[in-house]
Amino acid sequence: MKRLSLFLSLFAFVFLVGCSEKDSKKETTTEEPVVTDEPTTTEEETETETETEPSNPDLDLAMEFTNYIDQIILLAPEEDRIISLYDSVTGVNYVNDEILYYTLLDDVLPSYRQFVVDLESIMPKNSRIQELHELYIEGANTQYNAFTLMVSAIEKQDMDTMTQANQGLDQARALLRDWLYEVDAISIETGVSIQ
């Protein structure tokens, strides 16, 4: 991540220095313009022409991916906290349905719902990053719905609903695993480190 920050800082520095040199040359030049028979372009026309030049799609993907990962990194600690809460009352840590129920109802569900809202507020501009992010949102919503089913299963003491909840958790894990594979693929393709 430090390399990425350094790269972005250097890129911004080079861009700003390049722009400032161009502007300083304009101010220091006092020569009269040379009159030729060729049509001249105004500064406005030159700026318009450069604005319409096609951008580098690889650089755009790398920049958008970097921005996306930076936003995800901000949300990651909260997701880790919520999943740790869930893990603290399931599996080998399971004590009884009551503890599981109240942990889900009071802590996991409201926190994870807010996490999903925060996740959905991320709006990547690049279509490939949008598809990637939609996969994460789908996985997170699937997991949230599984937690909700689990609460319902405990309330009703219904094993079929609990089975559905566990299947939902499995499906969410598969979606989130696919998301991670795609994150790795884009990281390798763009050279953007995610560690």
N, C-alpha and C positions, 0 to 999 in steps of 0.2 A: 504494500500500500504506500510505503514511503517512496518507492521508485515511481509510482503513479503520480503522487503529489509532486515530486520533483519534476517529472516530465511535464505535467500541466503547468507548473510554475515557469519552467523554461520556455514552454510554448507561448504562454501569455507574455513573458518578458520579451522574447524575440518578436512577437507580433507588435507589442507596444513600441519597442525600439525601432522597428521597421517603419511604423507609422510616424513616429516622431522625427526620424531622419528625413522622411519625405516632406513633412511640413516645414522643417527647419531649412531645407534647401530652397523651398519656395520663398521663404522670408528673406534669405540672404542674397538671392539672385536679384541683381538690379539691372541686368542687361535688357536692352530693348528687344522685343520679339522680332524675329527674322520674318520678313514678308516673302511668301512664296505663292506660286500659282495653285498649290495643292489645297484642297479644302481643309479647313482646320476644324478641330472638334473642341468644344468647350469642356471645361472641367466637369460640368454636370453630365454631359454625354459620356465622358470617360467613366465616371462613377457608375452610371446606369449600365454601361457595357460590362463592367467588372462584376456588378451585382448579379447579372444573368448568366455568368459563366457556370458551367456545371461544377458541383462540388465533388470532392473525392468521397465515394460511398464507403470505402474502408475506413477512412478517417472519421467520417460521420458515425459509423457503427461503433468504432472504438470510443469516441467521445460520449455517445449516448449510453453505451454499455457502462462506461466509467461512472457516469452520472447516476445510472440506475443502481449499480452496485453500492455506491455511496449512500443512496436512499435506503436500500435494503439493510445495509450495515447498521443504520440508525434504529431500525425496527427489530433487528435480530435479538438483542438482549431481552426485550419484552417477551418475544415468542419463547425464548429459552426459559425464562422465568415461569411462564404459564405451563409449559410442557413439564418442567421440573415439579411444579405443584401437582399435576396429574400423576406423574410417575411416583410421587411420594405417597400415594394412596392406592396404587394398583400394583399388580405383579407380586413380587416378593414383599413389597411394602403394604399390601392389602391387609387391613385389620378387620373391617366389617362394612356392610352396605351403608350404614348411617354416616360414617366418616367420609366414605367415597361420595355419597350423595351430597352432603353439605359442602364438601370441598368443590365439587363440580358446580353446584348451584350458586354458592356465594363467591367463589374465587375464579374458577376456571372459565365458566361461561361468560360472565360480564367482561372479564379481561380479554378473553379471546375474541369476543364480539367486537370490542374496541380495536383490537389488533387488526381484524379483518377490515374494519372501516378505514383505519390508517393505511392498510395495504392497498385498498381500492382507491385511495386518494392519489396514489402515484400514477402519473399519466405520461408514459414514455411517448416520444414523438416518432421514433423509428418503428416501422411496422414489424420488424423481426423481434425487437425488444418488447413490443406490445404483445405479440404472440407468446413470448416467453413469460411475460408478467401475467397474462391471462391463465396460463398453466398454474402459476403459483396461487393466484386467487381461487381457482377451481379447487386446488388441493386444500387450501385453508378453509374454504366454505364447506367442503366435504368433511373435513375434520371437525369443524364447529357443529355441523349437523349430527355427526356421530356422537359427540359429547351430549347434545340435546337428547338424542335417542336413549343414551345411557341413563340420563336422569329419569326419563319416562319409564324405562325398563325397571329401574329400582322402585319407582313409585308404585307401579303395577305388579311388581314381582313377576315380570313376564320374561321368560328365557328366550322366546323368539325375538322379542324386541332387542334384547341384549345381544343376540347373535347378529342382528342387523347392524347394531351399533359397532360391533367388532369388525364386521365386514366393511363398514364405512371407514373405520380407522385404517384397515388394510388398503382400501382404495385410495385414501388420502396419502398414505405412505408411498404408494406406487406413483401417484401424481407428483408428489414432492421430490421423489427420486428422479423422475423424468425431468423435472425442472432443474435439478442439480446437474444432471448429465448435459443438458443444453447450456447451462451456465458455464460448465467446464469447456464445452465445445467452442463457445463464443470467446471465452478467455484465451484459448489456444489460438483461435483464428485471428483475433485482434492483437494478441500479445499483451493484453491487459491482465495484470496479476490480480487474483482475487484473495490472496493471502496476506 
